[in-house]
Amino acid sequence: MANLFEIRNTVLSYGNSGWCIYIPELDIPEKGISVLFGKSGSGKTTLLEALGLMRNTFDYNDNHKEVLEYLFNHVPELKQNYPENYLNSTSSIKLNTSESKDESENGDTHQMFPLFEYDGSGTIRSQEESSIWKRNRSSLLDNILNGGKESKLDEIRRKYYSFIFQNTNLMPNFTAAENVALPGMAYGFQDKDNYQGCFTPGAHCSHYKDPFKCVAMKKAYTTLKDDLDIRMDQANKSADELSGGQKQRVAFARAFNSNYKVLFGDEPTGNLDYNTARGLMSALTKKINSETNSHHISAILVSHDIELTKEYADRIVVIKSLPYFIEHSNPKKIYSEHEIVNKIFGKDDFEALDQSEKEQIFKNYSKKEVGYILPANVHHRSEETNQFDSSLNLQKYL
């Protein structure tokens, strides 16, 4: 099976915060559910935001040279598996933009589009890639009204992505069905045969007169009923009238109702009770594995729920993290906890210090963490047993 994403020698961060996640090599295959798993602050959401083009967290290895060198020196697997000059090689995140399942499965023809590519020379390759975040704020509206050209970022998110948010982000004054229909209405500009009458410039969308004459609304009702078991009376309620569980089911239905290749979710069931969460994850699994799909549809979710992850994930990407300390007077110098304890107190173990000594350390140093993913930390569900390896202990990564 072809890869959905291919990541090489890439750093993601939030600017000058000093915190980052490093990914030397990661392939995420098409189809199935991939779960990004790790403790809070390990970088799960940072990676999700980069892949989903939700936030520009792409960074350059040059900006984190000291941290990455520290990481290589303290994680033996990195030194064992990657050459000394690996940090100077090309950094990239690529998305498989093949349109059909047959094209995607053909290794000779499937297309890998670089969302980010940096060769270490100080420039990002190609005009298209360098401008992916230079969005014209009026481009989407211009595209809708005047047939103008949309930005590359808007095009990728429209053609290939769908999202489920933990806080749902529903339009409160719209009904459940109208919320679910919104993606289809927006796509009407690119697919007028399927969504004729939806958001026609200068005219009201026909669903205000008869929702069953509007293809997007009909599809919304079908998705709500067939995929999420939401009755007609619930579908016609405004989002403000729905319970928390009903709102999240509507959010799932809205994501299902889009044209997408990959569905992203950041803790999409985090606010729900276990049974409701299982119901939604079952609906997602059914959707992902549907034989009627003409594309390889995939989902990439962030989670730290062990039971749901083991039950529904096809692969688990474990993100580890390594703590380090920066001295306030010399931010370029990085220390391990052991080195500081030895340097200041001549002791070997942080736990051997009394409380006042521990406070002294944190007074003069800032503690940070660097996240990282190794190929060995990607765990796949066995096709033979339909289980993960019994030795996989996710608890130790929280």
Secondary structure, 3 states (H helix, E strand, C coil): CCEEEEEEEEEEECHHHCCEEEEEEEEEECCEEEEEECCCCCCHHHHHHHHCCCCCCEECHHHHHHHHHHHHHHCHHHHHHCCCCHHHCCEEEEEECCCCHHHHHCCCCCCEEEEEEECCCCCECCHHHHCCCCCCCCHHHHHHHHCCCCCHHHHHHHHHEEEECCCCCCCCCCEHHHHHHHHHHHHCCCCCCCCCCCCCCCCCCHHHCCHHHCHHHHHHHHHHHHHHCCCHHHHCCEHHHCCHHHHHHHHHHHHHCCCCCEEEEECCCCCCCHHHHHHHHHHHHHHHCCCCCCCCCEEEEEECCHHHHHHHCCEEEECEEEEEEEECCEEEEEECHHHHHHHHHCCCCHHHCCHHHHHHHHHHEEEEEEEECCHHHEEECCCCCCCCCCCCCHHHHC
